[in-house]
């Protein structure tokens, strides 16, 4: 990417009950962001309920990575 060029930023919600999995996903995104020319603004959730509550409060993300089962 040429110097001074602005990179797009994508907001990503990562949701998994395993903290190691969440960190691995985040690391993959961060480690490859410059190569693909984008920034990633990630937020990690360890329960589906906490993710849903944030959405209900108005939070928004462009991409979701959800790896847990939500029960009713």
C-alpha positions as CSV (number, residue, x, y, z in Angstrom):
1,X,0.0,0.0,0.0
2,X,1.5,3.4,-1.0
3,X,2.6,5.6,1.9
4,X,-0.1,8.0,3.0
5,X,-3.0,6.0,1.6
6,X,-5.9,5.5,4.0
7,X,-6.9,1.9,4.7
8,X,-10.5,0.9,5.2
9,X,-11.5,-0.2,8.7
10,X,-13.8,-3.1,9.3
11,X,-15.5,-3.6,12.7
12,X,-15.5,-7.3,13.6
13,X,-17.3,-9.0,16.5
14,X,-15.6,-12.2,17.5
15,X,-17.8,-14.5,19.7
16,X,-16.5,-17.7,21.2
17,X,-16.5,-19.2,24.7
18,X,-12.8,-20.2,24.3
19,X,-10.5,-17.2,24.9
20,X,-7.6,-18.8,23.0
21,X,-9.8,-19.2,19.9
22,X,-10.8,-15.6,20.1
23,X,-7.2,-14.4,20.4
24,X,-6.1,-16.6,17.5
25,X,-8.8,-15.1,15.2
26,X,-7.9,-11.6,16.3
27,X,-4.1,-12.3,15.7
28,X,-4.8,-13.7,12.2
29,X,-6.7,-10.5,11.4
30,X,-4.1,-8.1,12.9
31,X,-1.1,-10.0,11.4
32,X,-2.6,-9.9,7.9
33,X,-4.2,-6.5,7.9
34,X,-1.4,-4.6,6.3
35,X,-0.9,-7.2,3.6
36,X,-4.5,-7.0,2.5
37,X,-4.7,-3.2,3.0
38,X,-7.4,-2.9,5.7
39,X,-7.6,-2.2,9.4
40,X,-9.6,-4.4,11.7
41,X,-11.4,-3.0,14.8
42,X,-12.2,-6.2,16.7
43,X,-14.3,-6.7,19.8
44,X,-14.4,-10.0,21.6
45,X,-17.4,-11.6,23.3
46,X,-17.3,-14.8,25.3
47,X,-21.0,-15.4,25.3
48,X,-23.8,-15.0,22.7
49,X,-25.8,-13.2,25.3
50,X,-23.2,-10.5,25.7
51,X,-23.0,-10.0,22.0
52,X,-26.8,-9.8,21.6
53,X,-27.0,-7.3,24.5
54,X,-24.4,-5.1,22.8
55,X,-26.4,-5.2,19.6
56,X,-29.6,-4.3,21.5
57,X,-27.7,-1.3,22.9
58,X,-26.9,-0.1,19.4
59,X,-23.5,-1.6,18.7
60,X,-22.9,-2.6,15.1
61,X,-20.2,-4.6,13.3
62,X,-19.7,-5.3,9.6
63,X,-18.5,-8.8,10.2
64,X,-19.3,-11.5,12.8
65,X,-17.3,-14.5,13.7
66,X,-19.5,-16.6,16.0
67,X,-18.4,-20.0,17.1
68,X,-20.7,-20.8,20.0
69,X,-24.2,-22.3,20.4
70,X,-26.9,-19.9,21.6
71,X,-29.6,-21.7,23.6
72,X,-33.0,-20.4,24.3
